Amino acid sequence: MEDPDFPLSPTPRQMAYARSLALRNQTLLPWEVQRDRRSLSAWIDAQARLRPLSPTDRLPSSKQVAFAERLARIKRRAVPEECFRDKGLMSKWIDGNR
C-alpha cells in the first residue's frame, strides 16, 4: 500500500509525456507536479483534454479587424501590420485608439 508521506516519483515515460503536452499546449509544467506521480497524472489528464493552439487561434477575428479598420479611418491612421497577425496586439491597438 502506498504511504502518503512518501509519494512515488513519476516514471520517465510519464515525465516525457508531460513535457510533450506542455510543449503542445504551450504551458509550463509546474515543479510541484513533477515531484509526485499522482499529481503529475492528474495534470496530464487535464492537459490531454485541452485542444492545442493552432496558428489560426492567434489571428484576430473578422469583427476585430473590421472595428480596427473603422477606427483607423476615423482617426486617419493605419493599423500596424503586426496587429493583423496577433489578436492580443489588435486588442491593445483598439483599446489605445478608441
DAHURA-V285477 format. One line per field, one symbol per residue. ss: DSSP state (H for helix, E for strand, L for the rest). phi: phi as a letter, one per 40 degrees, with the letter a starting at -180 (. if undefined). psi: psi as a letter, one per 30 degrees, with the letter a starting at -180 (. if undefined). A space follows every 10 residues. Layout:
# DAHURA-V285477
ss->???
phi->???
psi->???
This chain:
# DAHURA-V285477
ss->LLLLLLLLLL LHHHHHHHHH HHHHHLLLLL HHHHLLHHHH HHHHHHHHHL LLLLHHHHLL LHHHHHHHHH HHHHHLLLLL HHHHLLHHHH HHHHHHLL
phi->.ccccbcccc cdcccccccc cccccfbccc cccccbcccc ccccdccccc cccbdccccc cccccccccc cccccfaccd dcccbacccc ccccccbc
psi->kkkffikkll leeeeeeeee eeeeghlkjk eeeffkeeee eeeeeeeffk kkklffffkl leeeeeeeee eeeefhlkkk effffkfeee eeeeefg.
